[in-house]
Amino acid sequence: MVKWMELILIATTKEVAPGASQALFKPLKVAKTDARVTVGTSKWASSKILLSAAKYGFPKGVEASEQFDRDLERAFVDAASWLVERPVSAFAEVRAKGIRLQGLLVFEMDQDQMEFDIPPELLLRLGERGIPLHMISND
């Protein structure tokens, strides 16, 4: 079972220049002070934008696995909505400045198996923007 999940937009550049983070954040209309943002400050350091997250843990009486599945789907739809709010051209502009973009789906599970669906809407929006999706887990 998946215990938690984060979907992060990773931006990597080999340059460390005063305007490198601005080249990422300005076209995507993201403030560096946004709580979801981590700014890379050294060579090859990644800047990160947390697109969505979900955590397993619910009050008694709630069917936890079903609620988590709903939360996962909502998190993925929220991430797709965030992408839709930014034009495809903004992501092309970021890449044209030498910044590599990648979606990173990170999750922790407590068994050797996991199961969840990634809604087509999210996959479509990532694909339209030329963002590959990489998945990694603890197991």
PyRosetta script that sets phi, psi and omega in degrees:
from pyrosetta import init, pose_from_sequence

init()
pose = pose_from_sequence("MVKWMELILIATTKEVAPGASQALFKPLKVAKTDARVTVGTSKWASSKILLSAAKYGFPKGVEASEQFDRDLERAFVDAASWLVERPVSAFAEVRAKGIRLQGLLVFEMDQDQMEFDIPPELLLRLGERGIPLHMISND")
pose.set_psi(1, 141.8)
pose.set_omega(1, 176.7)
pose.set_phi(2, -78.1)
pose.set_psi(2, 131.4)
pose.set_omega(2, -179.8)
pose.set_phi(3, -94.9)
pose.set_psi(3, -35.9)
pose.set_omega(3, 175.6)
pose.set_phi(4, -156.9)
pose.set_psi(4, 161.1)
pose.set_omega(4, -177.9)
pose.set_phi(5, -146.5)
pose.set_psi(5, 143.2)
pose.set_omega(5, 171.0)
pose.set_phi(6, -133.7)
pose.set_psi(6, 137.1)
pose.set_omega(6, 172.9)
pose.set_phi(7, -113.0)
pose.set_psi(7, 118.6)
pose.set_omega(7, -171.4)
pose.set_phi(8, -123.2)
pose.set_psi(8, 139.2)
pose.set_omega(8, 169.9)
pose.set_phi(9, -93.9)
pose.set_psi(9, 118.0)
pose.set_omega(9, -177.9)
pose.set_phi(10, -101.4)
pose.set_psi(10, 134.6)
pose.set_omega(10, 176.9)
pose.set_phi(11, -125.3)
pose.set_psi(11, 122.3)
pose.set_omega(11, -177.0)
pose.set_phi(12, -125.3)
pose.set_psi(12, 138.0)
pose.set_omega(12, 173.8)
pose.set_phi(13, -141.3)
pose.set_psi(13, 147.7)
pose.set_omega(13, 178.2)
pose.set_phi(14, -81.3)
pose.set_psi(14, -11.2)
pose.set_omega(14, -179.5)
pose.set_phi(15, -89.4)
pose.set_psi(15, 144.7)
pose.set_omega(15, 170.3)
pose.set_phi(16, -120.5)
pose.set_psi(16, 95.1)
pose.set_omega(16, -178.0)
pose.set_phi(17, -128.8)
pose.set_psi(17, 152.1)
pose.set_omega(17, -179.7)
pose.set_phi(18, -53.0)
pose.set_psi(18, -32.9)
pose.set_omega(18, -177.4)
pose.set_phi(19, -93.1)
pose.set_psi(19, 2.2)
pose.set_omega(19, -175.2)
pose.set_phi(20, -61.4)
pose.set_psi(20, -46.5)
pose.set_omega(20, -179.7)
pose.set_phi(21, -70.6)
pose.set_psi(21, -32.4)
pose.set_omega(21, 177.4)
pose.set_phi(22, -63.8)
pose.set_psi(22, -36.0)
pose.set_omega(22, 179.0)
pose.set_phi(23, -63.2)
pose.set_psi(23, -26.1)
pose.set_omega(23, 177.3)
pose.set_phi(24, -86.7)
pose.set_psi(24, -52.0)
pose.set_omega(24, -168.6)
pose.set_phi(25, -76.2)
pose.set_psi(25, -35.7)
pose.set_omega(25, -177.0)
pose.set_phi(26, -64.4)
pose.set_psi(26, -52.4)
pose.set_omega(26, -179.9)
pose.set_phi(27, -61.4)
pose.set_psi(27, -31.3)
pose.set_omega(27, -178.1)
pose.set_phi(28, -89.8)
pose.set_psi(28, 1.5)
pose.set_omega(28, 178.1)
pose.set_phi(29, 54.4)
pose.set_psi(29, 52.6)
pose.set_omega(29, 179.0)
pose.set_phi(30, -124.1)
pose.set_psi(30, 132.4)
pose.set_omega(30, 177.0)
pose.set_phi(31, -84.8)
pose.set_psi(31, 136.2)
pose.set_omega(31, 177.4)
pose.set_phi(32, -61.1)
pose.set_psi(32, -20.4)
pose.set_omega(32, -179.1)
pose.set_phi(33, -88.3)
pose.set_psi(33, -3.5)
pose.set_omega(33, 177.5)
pose.set_phi(34, -59.6)
pose.set_psi(34, 135.7)
pose.set_omega(34, -177.3)
pose.set_phi(35, -61.2)
pose.set_psi(35, -21.1)
pose.set_omega(35, -178.6)
pose.set_phi(36, -85.0)
pose.set_psi(36, -1.2)
pose.set_omega(36, -172.1)
pose.set_phi(37, -106.5)
pose.set_psi(37, 136.4)
pose.set_omega(37, 169.7)
pose.set_phi(38, -122.0)
pose.set_psi(38, 124.8)
pose.set_omega(38, -176.9)
pose.set_phi(39, -98.1)
pose.set_psi(39, 124.8)
pose.set_omega(39, 174.7)
pose.set_phi(40, -74.9)
pose.set_psi(40, 135.4)
pose.set_omega(40, -174.4)
pose.set_phi(41, -121.9)
pose.set_psi(41, 4.6)
pose.set_omega(41, 178.3)
pose.set_phi(42, -131.3)
pose.set_psi(42, 169.2)
pose.set_omega(42, -177.9)
pose.set_phi(43, -56.6)
pose.set_psi(43, 131.6)
pose.set_omega(43, -179.1)
pose.set_phi(44, 68.0)
pose.set_psi(44, 0.5)
pose.set_omega(44, 177.5)
pose.set_phi(45, -69.4)
pose.set_psi(45, 139.5)
pose.set_omega(45, -178.8)
pose.set_phi(46, -88.6)
pose.set_psi(46, 142.0)
pose.set_omega(46, 164.9)
pose.set_phi(47, -93.6)
pose.set_psi(47, 148.8)
pose.set_omega(47, -174.9)
pose.set_phi(48, -133.7)
pose.set_psi(48, 142.8)
pose.set_omega(48, 172.6)
pose.set_phi(49, -125.0)
pose.set_psi(49, 117.2)
pose.set_omega(49, 178.2)
pose.set_phi(50, -74.8)
pose.set_psi(50, 114.2)
pose.set_omega(50, -178.9)
pose.set_phi(51, -86.0)
pose.set_psi(51, -35.8)
pose.set_omega(51, 179.7)
pose.set_phi(52, -166.7)
pose.set_psi(52, 162.8)
pose.set_omega(52, 179.3)
pose.set_phi(53, -154.5)
pose.set_psi(53, 156.0)
pose.set_omega(53, 174.7)
pose.set_phi(54, -148.7)
pose.set_psi(54, 146.0)
pose.set_omega(54, -179.5)
pose.set_phi(55, -133.9)
pose.set_psi(55, 137.9)
pose.set_omega(55, 178.6)
pose.set_phi(56, -82.0)
pose.set_psi(56, 126.9)
pose.set_omega(56, 178.8)
pose.set_phi(57, 153.6)
pose.set_psi(57, 110.0)
pose.set_omega(57, -173.1)
pose.set_phi(58, -138.1)
pose.set_psi(58, 158.7)
pose.set_omega(58, 178.9)
pose.set_phi(59, -63.8)
pose.set_psi(59, 158.7)
pose.set_omega(59, 177.6)
pose.set_phi(60, -58.6)
pose.set_psi(60, 146.7)
pose.set_omega(60, 179.2)
pose.set_phi(61, 92.7)
pose.set_psi(61, -12.6)
pose.set_omega(61, 178.1)
pose.set_phi(62, -97.6)
pose.set_psi(62, 130.4)
pose.set_omega(62, 176.3)
pose.set_phi(63, -68.6)
pose.set_psi(63, 98.7)
pose.set_omega(63, -168.4)
pose.set_phi(64, -59.4)
pose.set_psi(64, -46.7)
pose.set_omega(64, -175.6)
pose.set_phi(65, -66.1)
pose.set_psi(65, -38.9)
pose.set_omega(65, 178.3)
pose.set_phi(66, -67.4)
pose.set_psi(66, -40.8)
pose.set_omega(66, 178.9)
pose.set_phi(67, -64.9)
pose.set_psi(67, -41.7)
pose.set_omega(67, 179.2)
pose.set_phi(68, -63.3)
pose.set_psi(68, -40.7)
pose.set_omega(68, 177.0)
pose.set_phi(69, -59.6)
pose.set_psi(69, -42.0)
pose.set_omega(69, 177.6)
pose.set_phi(70, -65.6)
pose.set_psi(70, -41.1)
pose.set_omega(70, 179.1)
pose.set_phi(71, -64.8)
pose.set_psi(71, -40.0)
pose.set_omega(71, 177.0)
pose.set_phi(72, -61.3)
pose.set_psi(72, -47.5)
pose.set_omega(72, -179.6)
pose.set_phi(73, -61.6)
pose.set_psi(73, -43.3)
pose.set_omega(73, 178.7)
pose.set_phi(74, -62.2)
pose.set_psi(74, -40.4)
pose.set_omega(74, 179.2)
pose.set_phi(75, -62.7)
pose.set_psi(75, -41.7)
pose.set_omega(75, 179.3)
pose.set_phi(76, -67.6)
pose.set_psi(76, -40.6)
pose.set_omega(76, 178.4)
pose.set_phi(77, -66.0)
pose.set_psi(77, -39.4)
pose.set_omega(77, 176.7)
pose.set_phi(78, -61.0)
pose.set_psi(78, -41.1)
pose.set_omega(78, 178.7)
pose.set_phi(79, -64.3)
pose.set_psi(79, -41.8)
pose.set_omega(79, 177.5)
pose.set_phi(80, -61.8)
pose.set_psi(80, -40.4)
pose.set_omega(80, 178.6)
pose.set_phi(81, -62.9)
pose.set_psi(81, -41.8)
pose.set_omega(81, 177.9)
pose.set_phi(82, -59.2)
pose.set_psi(82, -42.7)
pose.set_omega(82, 179.6)
pose.set_phi(83, -65.7)
pose.set_psi(83, -42.1)
pose.set_omega(83, -179.5)
pose.set_phi(84, -61.6)
pose.set_psi(84, -32.8)
pose.set_omega(84, -179.3)
pose.set_phi(85, -68.1)
pose.set_psi(85, -11.3)
pose.set_omega(85, 179.6)
pose.set_phi(86, -118.9)
pose.set_psi(86, 128.7)
pose.set_omega(86, -175.8)
pose.set_phi(87, -67.1)
pose.set_psi(87, 153.0)
pose.set_omega(87, 177.7)
pose.set_phi(88, -54.2)
pose.set_psi(88, -37.7)
pose.set_omega(88, -178.2)
pose.set_phi(89, -62.1)
pose.set_psi(89, -29.2)
pose.set_omega(89, 178.9)
pose.set_phi(90, -65.1)
pose.set_psi(90, -39.2)
pose.set_omega(90, 179.4)
pose.set_phi(91, -71.1)
pose.set_psi(91, -36.9)
pose.set_omega(91, 176.0)
pose.set_phi(92, -64.0)
pose.set_psi(92, -38.8)
pose.set_omega(92, 178.0)
pose.set_phi(93, -62.3)
pose.set_psi(93, -42.5)
pose.set_omega(93, 178.7)
pose.set_phi(94, -62.2)
pose.set_psi(94, -47.1)
pose.set_omega(94, -179.5)
pose.set_phi(95, -64.3)
pose.set_psi(95, -36.3)
pose.set_omega(95, 179.8)
pose.set_phi(96, -63.2)
pose.set_psi(96, -21.3)
pose.set_omega(96, 178.5)
pose.set_phi(97, -90.8)
pose.set_psi(97, 12.4)
pose.set_omega(97, 175.7)
pose.set_phi(98, 85.3)
pose.set_psi(98, 15.9)
pose.set_omega(98, -179.6)
pose.set_phi(99, -99.5)
pose.set_psi(99, 124.9)
pose.set_omega(99, 179.3)
pose.set_phi(100, -88.5)
pose.set_psi(100, 129.2)
pose.set_omega(100, 179.1)
pose.set_phi(101, -109.1)
pose.set_psi(101, 141.6)
pose.set_omega(101, 178.6)
pose.set_phi(102, -150.9)
pose.set_psi(102, 137.0)
pose.set_omega(102, 170.9)
pose.set_phi(103, -84.0)
pose.set_psi(103, 136.3)
pose.set_omega(103, 179.5)
pose.set_phi(104, -127.2)
pose.set_psi(104, 116.9)
pose.set_omega(104, 177.3)
pose.set_phi(105, -102.7)
pose.set_psi(105, 110.5)
pose.set_omega(105, -176.9)
pose.set_phi(106, -111.0)
pose.set_psi(106, 133.5)
pose.set_omega(106, 178.2)
pose.set_phi(107, -147.7)
pose.set_psi(107, 154.4)
pose.set_omega(107, 176.0)
pose.set_phi(108, -116.2)
pose.set_psi(108, 137.8)
pose.set_omega(108, 178.4)
pose.set_phi(109, -132.6)
pose.set_psi(109, 160.6)
pose.set_omega(109, -177.0)
pose.set_phi(110, -111.2)
pose.set_psi(110, 11.5)
pose.set_omega(110, 175.8)
pose.set_phi(111, -140.2)
pose.set_psi(111, 176.6)
pose.set_omega(111, -179.7)
pose.set_phi(112, -82.2)
pose.set_psi(112, 7.9)
pose.set_omega(112, -174.8)
pose.set_phi(113, -136.6)
pose.set_psi(113, 145.6)
pose.set_omega(113, 174.7)
pose.set_phi(114, -138.8)
pose.set_psi(114, 156.8)
pose.set_omega(114, -179.0)
pose.set_phi(115, -155.0)
pose.set_psi(115, 120.5)
pose.set_omega(115, 171.3)
pose.set_phi(116, -163.5)
pose.set_psi(116, 159.7)
pose.set_omega(116, 179.3)
pose.set_phi(117, -103.6)
pose.set_psi(117, 142.3)
pose.set_omega(117, 171.0)
pose.set_phi(118, -101.5)
pose.set_psi(118, 117.9)
pose.set_omega(118, -176.0)
pose.set_phi(119, -59.7)
pose.set_psi(119, 142.2)
pose.set_omega(119, 179.1)
pose.set_phi(120, -55.0)
pose.set_psi(120, -32.4)
pose.set_omega(120, -179.8)
pose.set_phi(121, -58.3)
pose.set_psi(121, -42.9)
pose.set_omega(121, 179.3)
pose.set_phi(122, -68.0)
pose.set_psi(122, -45.4)
pose.set_omega(122, 179.6)
pose.set_phi(123, -61.4)
pose.set_psi(123, -40.4)
pose.set_omega(123, 178.1)
pose.set_phi(124, -61.7)
pose.set_psi(124, -47.1)
pose.set_omega(124, -177.2)
pose.set_phi(125, -66.8)
pose.set_psi(125, -38.3)
pose.set_omega(125, 175.3)
pose.set_phi(126, -63.4)
pose.set_psi(126, -46.3)
pose.set_omega(126, -179.2)
pose.set_phi(127, -62.5)
pose.set_psi(127, -42.9)
pose.set_omega(127, 178.5)
pose.set_phi(128, -58.5)
pose.set_psi(128, -31.6)
pose.set_omega(128, -176.8)
pose.set_phi(129, -96.5)
pose.set_psi(129, 5.8)
pose.set_omega(129, 176.8)
pose.set_phi(130, 67.9)
pose.set_psi(130, 31.2)
pose.set_omega(130, -177.2)
pose.set_phi(131, -106.2)
pose.set_psi(131, 112.6)
pose.set_omega(131, 175.7)
pose.set_phi(132, -71.0)
pose.set_psi(132, 153.3)
pose.set_omega(132, 179.1)
pose.set_phi(133, -112.4)
pose.set_psi(133, 120.9)
pose.set_omega(133, 177.9)
pose.set_phi(134, -109.4)
pose.set_psi(134, 135.9)
pose.set_omega(134, -180.0)
pose.set_phi(135, -118.8)
pose.set_psi(135, 140.2)
pose.set_omega(135, -179.8)
pose.set_phi(136, -144.8)
pose.set_psi(136, 143.3)
pose.set_omega(136, 177.4)
pose.set_phi(137, -134.8)
pose.set_psi(137, 173.9)
pose.set_omega(137, 179.0)
pose.set_phi(138, -78.7)
pose.set_psi(138, -12.3)
pose.set_omega(138, -173.5)
pose.set_phi(139, -127.7)
pose.dump_pdb("model.pdb")
